[in-house]
Amino acid sequence: MPAGEMHQRAAGNRNRETAAPDTIMIRVSNDEFDRAVETALASVPDEFRPHLENVIIEVQDAPDAAFQAENEVPDDVLGFYVGSPLSERGDDLPTMPDRILIFRRNLCDMCASRRELIDEIRITVLHEIGHHFGLNEDRLDELGFA
């Protein structure tokens, strides 16, 4: 694991294990999911976009057991930031790209409608971008991205 910080957003009490038995989990195509991620990225204000040039956004199906163990994350993790927040970097050293992982199946499993899924994708993408900018969980919660 590269040096730096790791932050996650998990479904918490809204995951597939605690959902009501009659809850319908939503499924969308990979292309539709990717478009929702791109739409979330497009909502980032222009003044912040240059700071995301060295960030890779990667959609994965779900975290595997090795990833969960290595990063000490639950199986319902929705997103995960790996990198050094901008607020903690010096200006003089080049850095490897930061990574934001978005977990498709976990997001789909926690949502009962397409609208809810699109909203949760946006919240998760912006939550992980917030970590890139150095925001902690409390501040992200205040902003509505927890």
C-alpha positions as CSV (number, residue, x, y, z in Angstrom):
1,M,0.0,0.0,0.0
2,P,1.4,3.4,-1.0
3,A,2.2,5.9,1.7
4,G,-0.6,8.3,2.5
5,E,-4.1,8.2,3.8
6,M,-6.9,5.8,3.2
7,H,-10.5,6.8,3.7
8,Q,-13.8,5.0,3.0
9,R,-17.5,5.4,2.8
10,A,-19.5,2.4,3.8
11,A,-23.2,1.6,3.6
12,G,-23.4,1.3,7.4
13,N,-26.9,0.3,8.5
14,R,-28.2,0.6,5.0
15,N,-26.4,-2.4,3.5
16,R,-27.8,-5.6,2.0
17,E,-27.6,-7.5,5.3
18,T,-29.8,-5.1,7.1
19,A,-32.1,-4.1,4.3
20,A,-35.8,-5.2,4.7
21,P,-36.3,-8.6,3.1
22,D,-38.7,-7.2,0.5
23,T,-36.4,-4.4,-0.5
24,I,-35.6,-4.5,-4.2
25,M,-31.9,-3.9,-5.0
26,I,-31.4,-1.9,-8.2
27,R,-29.3,-3.1,-11.1
28,V,-28.0,-0.9,-13.9
29,S,-25.6,-1.6,-16.8
30,N,-21.9,-0.9,-16.3
31,D,-22.2,1.9,-18.9
32,E,-25.1,3.5,-17.0
33,F,-23.2,3.3,-13.7
34,D,-20.1,4.8,-15.3
35,R,-22.2,7.7,-16.7
36,A,-23.5,8.4,-13.2
37,V,-19.9,8.5,-11.9
38,E,-19.0,10.9,-14.7
39,T,-22.0,13.1,-14.0
40,A,-20.9,13.3,-10.3
41,L,-17.4,14.3,-11.4
42,A,-18.9,16.9,-13.7
43,S,-20.7,18.5,-10.7
44,V,-17.3,19.4,-9.1
45,P,-16.9,23.2,-9.5
46,D,-14.5,24.3,-12.1
47,E,-12.1,25.9,-9.6
48,F,-11.5,22.5,-8.0
49,R,-11.0,20.4,-11.2
50,P,-7.3,21.2,-11.7
51,H,-6.6,19.6,-8.3
52,L,-8.1,16.4,-9.6
53,E,-5.8,15.9,-12.6
54,N,-3.6,13.5,-10.6
55,V,-6.5,11.4,-9.3
56,I,-7.7,8.2,-10.9
57,I,-11.3,7.3,-10.4
58,E,-11.8,3.5,-10.8
59,V,-15.1,1.6,-10.7
60,Q,-14.8,-1.9,-9.4
61,D,-17.5,-4.5,-8.8
62,A,-16.8,-5.1,-5.1
63,P,-13.8,-5.2,-2.8
64,D,-12.3,-8.7,-2.6
65,A,-11.4,-10.4,0.7
66,A,-7.7,-9.5,0.3
67,F,-8.5,-5.8,-0.3
68,Q,-10.8,-5.8,2.8
69,A,-8.2,-7.4,5.0
70,E,-5.3,-5.2,3.7
71,N,-7.3,-2.0,4.2
72,E,-9.4,-3.0,7.2
73,V,-12.6,-2.2,5.4
74,P,-16.1,-3.8,5.7
75,D,-17.5,-5.8,2.8
76,D,-20.1,-3.0,2.3
77,V,-17.6,-0.3,1.6
78,L,-19.0,2.1,-1.1
79,G,-15.9,4.1,-1.9
80,F,-12.3,4.3,-0.9
81,Y,-9.7,7.0,-1.2
82,V,-6.0,6.1,-1.4
83,G,-3.5,8.9,-1.5
84,S,-2.1,12.0,0.3
85,P,-4.7,14.7,0.8
86,L,-3.7,18.0,-0.8
87,S,-3.8,19.7,2.6
88,E,-0.9,17.5,3.7
89,R,1.3,17.7,0.7
90,G,4.4,19.8,0.0
91,D,4.6,21.5,-3.4
92,D,8.1,20.4,-4.3
93,L,7.7,16.6,-4.6
94,P,6.0,14.8,-7.5
95,T,3.5,12.2,-6.4
96,M,2.0,9.1,-7.7
97,P,-1.7,9.5,-8.8
98,D,-4.2,9.2,-5.9
99,R,-6.9,6.6,-6.4
100,I,-10.6,6.8,-5.7
101,L,-12.3,3.4,-5.8
102,I,-16.1,3.2,-6.3
103,F,-17.7,-0.2,-5.6
104,R,-20.6,-0.8,-8.0
105,R,-22.3,-3.8,-6.5
106,N,-22.3,-2.4,-3.0
107,L,-23.9,0.8,-4.1
108,C,-26.5,-1.1,-6.2
109,D,-27.2,-3.5,-3.3
110,M,-28.0,-0.6,-0.9
111,C,-30.4,1.2,-3.2
112,A,-34.1,0.4,-4.0
113,S,-34.5,2.8,-6.9
114,R,-32.5,4.2,-9.8
115,R,-32.9,7.7,-8.4
116,E,-31.5,6.6,-5.0
117,L,-28.6,4.9,-6.8
118,I,-27.6,8.0,-8.8
119,D,-27.8,10.1,-5.6
120,E,-25.6,7.6,-3.6
121,I,-23.1,7.4,-6.5
122,R,-22.8,11.2,-6.4
123,I,-22.5,11.4,-2.6
124,T,-19.9,8.6,-2.6
125,V,-17.8,10.2,-5.4
126,L,-17.9,13.6,-3.8
127,H,-17.2,12.1,-0.4
128,E,-14.0,10.5,-1.6
129,I,-13.0,13.7,-3.5
130,G,-13.5,15.5,-0.2
131,H,-10.9,13.2,1.4
132,H,-8.5,14.2,-1.5
133,F,-9.0,17.8,-0.4
134,G,-8.3,16.9,3.2
135,L,-11.9,16.9,4.6
136,N,-12.6,14.7,7.6
137,E,-15.7,12.6,8.2
138,D,-17.3,15.3,10.4
139,R,-16.9,18.0,7.8
140,L,-18.1,15.7,5.0
141,D,-21.2,14.9,7.2
142,E,-21.8,18.6,7.6
143,L,-21.7,19.1,3.8
144,G,-24.1,16.2,3.3
145,F,-21.5,13.8,1.9
146,A,-21.4,11.2,4.7
